[in-house]
Amino acid sequence: MSLCAQSGSERRGRRRRRALALVSAVTAAVVTASCSSAALAPAPATDQSTDNLEVMTWWTSGSEKAALQVLFDAVRAQHPNATIIDTAVSGGAGSNSQTALATRLRAGNLPDCWQTFAGAPLKSFANYGWIGDVSSIYTDTGLGSAIPGPILEAMSIDGKQYGVPTGAHRGNVLWFNSAALTKAGVSAPGAGYTFEQFVADLDKAKAAGVVPLCLGGRDRFTSVELFENNLLSVIGAQGWEQVSAGSFSWSGEQARTALDRFGQVLDRADPQASSLTWDEAAAKLGRGECAFASMNDSFEAEAAATGATDGKDFGAVPYPGTEGLFTAVVDAFVINANTPNGQNGMAFLTAAADPTATLTFNAKKGSVPVRTDVDVSSLSGYQQGAAAALRSSTVLLSIAHGEIGGTCFQEGVSNGVAAFKRTRDPAAFAAQMQSR
């Protein structure tokens, strides 16, 4: 059974809860483990040449698939005969993919490489011996000395690395459409933009007949990210440390303030939010059909795909109250410790670490290279700014994507957000956090 406490009607009959419970069941020993390295696995064998490589991801949007193809092309350049199987599982910002992965783990049929998030998810896989040591890639490509310390730590156990990051998405972003703001008589936000100004501008947009805030509500993670940004605006980096350490009070004054802000923004969101996926919401902002949106910067590439120009038709600032902070949503790839296709798998991860490939990859993905030694002047204006922020800001891991706390904690926050959306009751949120 899942180690995440069950919460009655919140889970009954709900497919996603069952999916997360399955992941929790498979990884139960890991989630509850300390950072013991007793089960850590060595690098996979690479002495046999094969023609196969299976990679499991949750990347299915246009920008995501184009970026992934960059890494596949790099593998084929070294291994022309390689047959690459792209096992993509859409939906849930990775939760559906992780459910499929858990099912295959139980069957003893793991893919060669798979996508995960930095921090707790990656370390769970490593602590249970399912993924191999890839420290040699960090040494061979110079990656270890070229990425911010918090991200390196999120990939490491006992000084060894167990996955390769493809890039960092900034989570604490507020997007805006220039034409929509003009129609609403609202000035583009800039440095020092406050939450109070944001709410006032949302109201101005609504009064002018402009949808105030786009939200891809069909993807549950988007609401969790919106909550996360409001939480960060209240508690800052110090409070984030308390969350990471498990000492933050989810029924305290700061949590209630964050939920109040979250509720104010939700009340001004697109009435069609529940029918939109995250990329559909991004496209809606790109077309000027709403004034604002807040989501990690995967959003940028999908907004630009409408033909809108970053820095002209749409722009971005840090979410109000979070300047100087960078919530890093770090996608990473890991390798099956027992893969028979070790050469191809390690070539795939090496491509993700390569300075040239990572620049091309991130240009298509909308994220930024985690390597600080890469010249980002060819990237979009937004990406250049995000890269500079990554290098100069306090880097924090994401709650919404389980980088802090792992599966059960992520599930508790997600359930808490859902409960609050239904009831607007802070106690309903706190109850979910207490029952996880």
Order of alpha helices (4+ residues) and beta strands (2+ residues): alpha-alpha-beta-alpha-beta-alpha-beta-alpha-alpha-alpha-beta-beta-beta-beta-alpha-alpha-beta-alpha-alpha-alpha-beta-alpha-beta-beta-alpha-alpha-alpha-beta-alpha-alpha
